[in-house]
Amino acid sequence: MDIKPRCYDKVVELIEKGVDIPNPLTLDIGDEVDIEHISGKDVTIYPGCRIYGEKTVISAGTRIGYEGPVTIDNCQLGPKVELKGGYFNRSVFLEKANMGLGAQVREGCILEEEANGAHCVGMKQTILFPFVTLGSLINFCDCLMAGGTSRKDHSEVGSSYIHFNYTPDGDKTTPSLVGDVPRGVMLNQPAIFLGGQGGMVGPLRMGFGNIVAAGSILRNDFPEDNNLIVGKTHSPKTIRFTPRAYANLHRIVANNITYLANLMALEEWYIHARRPFLEAQEFGGLIYEGLLDKLALAKKERMKRLQMLAEKAIISPVGGAKAQKGSEGRKEFHEKFVEIEKLFASGMASDMIGKSRDDFLSSFDKTSRGSKENYIAAIKGLPADVSEKGVEWLQQIVDAFCRKTQIIMPSLAMFGK
């Protein structure tokens, strides 16, 4: 009687390639998985793991399932990634990124170099820049977080932290920008610390170098840098809830557009600055495609949520004339949404932006002397004036999308306030 598991041949092939599989009979590999996209160099897959997805990539030095069983489904793993236990779906993990036991990383996540989380961390549509660290027992969905310069100087989210990303009206137009893309990619900004046993009510924006006291629940934007923030505790009270009131619709829309504009800037950074470094490594082209795919997912998610809000905002709220405040902006948002969607779908062509990009890339190439082996070292080695050129280029992208949106929807203009 043949008792070989369905993936027996693939497991044997992996072992022959050099993959360390201590207990081969406990491993499940989907028929769709391409073994050629799994490195045979210093890869260890511990007992009880499941590997699925035709787009799954596992690079050299990766360790999977050391603390508990791992399920990987259509993820792209760069060199020396450690996924210690949990579920990982349609996400990218760049060099030395790692997650502890009990992680649930769902679609649309990007963990850049050495970004990491301790045990029982939940993420979805989340982007962590290099070195960003999440403690234990955290729910951090629909966020982008940057800041810090190294593993010893990194942005961190304390244990038992929650990003509140779902409103009483059932909306998820709640992405929060902790730091930003133009400055964050340069890896020279002060770290951000979000104290444990706290939370953030999205959509929210925060500058670099801010320290938030433990136990604080943040409900307002903090765009300035380098502050100590102690969240205010609400006094007990009961007030009447008005569905679809959206008293702060202008802020919600502005923060969503700013988030989307930062995603557009990050996409340009990946295409023009990161791509050569990725292509210099094993499976780099596939990982690069994975990054663009995750950004596409992120933009699609944000636009979908904005569209749902535009459709709901036009419906009259409960509460009479008083609740009709801002109706002009609601109508404009609903009627002009298609134009906003087209704006972000078409991209942003500008001679000024193109010149800023080319100036930065030329200086970047000269500074790195054409070497594309170590991305982190290359970025950290940039002189201040070259970094400033890069920030200028990416900030022009963000500002251009915000400015175009403001022209389309003047009633809801609140960018930079």
N, C-alpha and C positions, 0 to 999 in steps of 0.2 A: 504494500500500500504506500502511495506517495504522500508523505506528510510535509513536503517542503512548502513554506509559506509562499504566497503569490509573488512576493518581491525577492525571492531567494536569489535569482540570477543577478539582480541589481546590487544586493548586499555583497555577494561574492565579488562582483566587479569593483565595488568600492574598496573592499579589503585588498584586492590585488593592486589597486592604485596606490595603496598605502594609508588609507583611512583607518584609524584605530577605532574599532567597534568591539568593546569588551564582551558584549552579549548579543551576538548577531540575530538570534531568534526573537528578540524583543523589539526589533526595529521594523517599522512599517514605512514603505516608500511607495508613493503613488505611481501608477503606470505612466503618468504624464511627465514625471520628473526626468529631466535630462541629466544623466550621470556625468556627461562631459562638462557640466557647469558646477560640479563639486570638485574642489581641489583635493589632490592626494597628499598635499604637503602639510604635515603636522596638524591634521584635522582629527578631532576626537568626538564621537557621537556616543553618548552614554545610554544605558538601558532605558527602554520604555519610550523612546522618541518616535515622532511621526513626521515625515517630510513629504509635503504635497506641493503641487503647483508647477506648471510648465515653465514659469518664469523664475523659479527659485534658483538662487546663486549662493554658493558657500565657498568663501575664499580661504586661502592658506592660514593656518594658525588658529582656526576657529574651534571653540569648545561649546558643545551643545548638550544641555541636560545634566550638568554636574550635580546640581542640588535637587533635581526632580525632573519628571518627564517634560519634554518640550514638544509642542506642535508648531511646525513652520509651514505656512501656506502662502506661496507666492511672495516670498521676501528675498531681498538681495542683501547678502552679508559680505562686508568688506573684510580685509585682513584682521586677524586676531580679535574677532568679535566673540563675546561670551554671552550666551543666552542660557541662564542657569536653571530656569524652570518656568513653564507657563505657556501661553498661547500667543502667537505672533502672525499677523495676517497683513499682506499687501503693504509692507513697510520696508524702509531701507535703514541699514545700520552700517555706518562707515567705520574706519579703522579704530579698533580698541573700544568701541561702544560696548556697553554691557548692561544686562538687566538681571535682577535677582529672582529668587523663587516666587511663584505666584503672580508673575506679571501677566497682564492682558493688554497687549499692544495691537489695536485694531487698525483698520485700513487708513492710509493717508499719513502715516507718521514717518518722520525723518529724524534719526539720531546721528548727528555728525560726530566727528572724531572725539573719542573718550567721553561722550555724553553717557550718562548712566542713571540707573535707578536701583534702589534697594528692594526689599521684598514687598510683594502685594501692591504694585503700582499699576494703575489703569490709565491708558492713553488711547486717544483716537483723534485723527486730524491734528496732531501735535508735532511741532518742529522744535528740536533742541539744538542749539549751536554748540560748537566744541566746548567740552569740559562741563557743561551744565549738569548739575547733579540733583536728582530727586530722592528724598528720603523714603521712609517706609509708609505704607498705608495711605497712599495718595491717589486722588482722582484728578487728572490734569489733562482734560480733553479740550480741543479747540483753542490751542494756545501756540504762540511762537515766543521762545525765550532765548535771549542772548546775554552777553556780558562775561567778563572774566578774561584772563590772559593765559592761564595754565591750569593744570590739575591742582596746584597749590593755591590758586587764586581764581576760584570759579563761582559762577552764580549758582545758588542753591535754593531748593524748596524744602522747608522743614517737614518732618513727619506729620501725618494726619492732616494734610492740607487738601482743600477742595477748590477747584475752579468751578463755580456755579454757572452752568451753561444752558440752563433750561428755565424759562420764565413761567409765571402763573398763567400767562396767556398761551402757553404751549409753543413758544418761539425758541429758536436756537440761532438767532442772529446775534451771537454772543462771543465772537472770537476776541481774545485779549492779546495785546502786543506788549510783551515785557522786554523792554529794550527796543531795538529796531534793526532792520536789515542793513541800511547804508553804513552805520557805524559799527554794528555788531560783527559783520564779516571781517573787519580789520583786526579783530582779536586784541584790541588795545584799550577797551573800555572798562571802567571799574565794575566789579561784580555786583549783582543784585541779590539780596537775601530776603526771602519770604518766610517769616517765622512760623514755626509749627503750630498745630492746633488752630490754624487760621483758614481764611478763605478769600476768594476774589469773585465778585459778581460781574460777569462779563456782559457787554463788551467793555474792556477797560484798557487804558494805555498807561505805561509807566516808563520813566526815564532810567538811565543807568546810575549805578552807585547807590540806589536807594536801599534802605534797611527797614523792613517792616517788623514791628514788634510781634512776638508770639501771641496768638489768640486774637489777632486783629482780623476783622471782616471788612474788606475794602469794597466800597460802592461807587467811588469817584475816580476820575483820572488823576494821575500824578506824573505829568509829562516832564517836570523839572528833574534834574539830576541831583544826586548826593544829599538826600534828606533822610532823617529818621522819622518814620511814619508810625503813629500809634492809632489804630482804628478806634472809632467811636462806638460805644455800646448803646444800642437803642433802648430807650425807656419802654417799659411794658405799656401797651395801648391796644385798642381795638378801633379800627377805622373801616369804613365801607369800601369794599373792593369794586372798582369799576372796570369791567372787561374792556379791552381794546382802547383804553384811555390814551396810552402812548404819549404821555405828557413830555417825555424827553426823546421824541422820535428823531429830532435833528441830531442829537448826540449819538443815538444808536446807528443811524445811517452813516454819519461821518466816521465813526470808529470802524464800521465795516468796510467802508471804501478805503480808509487808510490802511487797514489790514490787507485788503486785496491789492492795493498799490505796492505794499511791501512784498507781497508774493510775486508780483510782476518784476520787481527789482531783483529778487532772489533768483528768479528764473534766468534773467540776463546774466547774473553773476555765475550761475552754473554753466551757462552756454559759453561765455567768453573767458572767464577766469579759471574755473574749476576743471573744465573738461580735459585740458591737456594733462593735468595731474592724474586724473582718473584713468585716462587711456594708457598711461605709463605703467599701470599695475595689472595684475592678473584679473581677468573678467571685468576690467575697468569700463569697457564699452557697455556691457550689460548693466553695470551698476549706475552708470550715467543715465541710461535709458530709464532705469528704475526711479532715479531722482526726478526726472522730468515727468514721469507718470504720476508720482506722488504729488507733485506740484499741480498737475492737471486735476487730480482728484480734489485737492484742497480748494482750488479756484472754483471748480464745479459745485462743491459743497457750499461754499460761501455765497455763490450766486443763487443757488437753489433756495437757500434760507432767506436771502434778501427778497427774492420773488414772492415767496410765501408771505413775508411781512407786508410787501406792497399790496398784495391781494386782500389781506386782512385789514390793513390800515384804512382802506377806503370805506369799509363798513362802519356805519355810525356807531360810536360807543354808547353804552348805556349811561344815562345820567343827564340828558337834556342839553341845553345850550351851553352850559358851563363846560361840558365835556367836549364841545365842538372846537375848543381852542386849537389853533394850528391846522384847521381843516384845509387851508390853502396848500400847506406843505404836504398833507396827506394825499390830496388830489394830484399834486405835481409828481410826487413819488410814484404813485400808481400809473399815471399816464406816461411818465418819462422813463420808466424802468427799462423798457426795450432798448432805448438809446444807451443807457448805462451798460446793459448787457453787451451791446455791439461794440462799445468803446473798449471794454476789456477783452473781448474776443478778437478784435482787430489789432491789438497791440498799439505801441506808440512810436511812430516814426518822427524823428526830429534831427535836423542837422546839428543842432547844439548838443543834443545828447550823444550823437554819434561821435562828435569831435572830442567830447569829454571822455568817452569810453576809449577811443583810440589813443588819446594822450596818456591815460592811465595804463593801458595794456602795454604800450611802448616802454614806459618807465618801469613797469613791473618786469617785463622781459629782460631789460638791461640790468636791473637790480639782482634778479635771480640768475643772470647769466645763462638763460635758456634752460636751466635745470628744472625738471618736472618730477623729481623723485619724492620730495617731501613737502606737501602742501602747507602744513602747519609752520614748519621752519621758514618757508618762503614768505608767508604772510607776516609772521612775526619779525622777519628780517627787513621789512620795508621801512625806509626812512619816513619820517613824519610827513614830509611834503608829498611823497608818493601816495601814502595812505589817504591824505586829504584829497588828492585827485580822485581816488576811488570813491570816497564818500560823496564828493561833489557829483560824480557821474550817477551813482545810484540814487542820491537824493533828488536829482533832477527828474528821474523816472517817477519816483513817488509823488513829487510836487506836480508833475505834468498830469498824472491821472486825477489827482485831487482837484486841480484847477479846471480840467475839462469837465469833471463831474459837477463842480460848482456852477459852471456856465449852464449846464443842462438843467440843474435843479437849484436855482438861486434861493428859493424859499427855505431850503434846508441847509444852506451853506454854514458850516461851522468849523472848517478845517483850520488847524493851528490854534484853536481857542481852548 
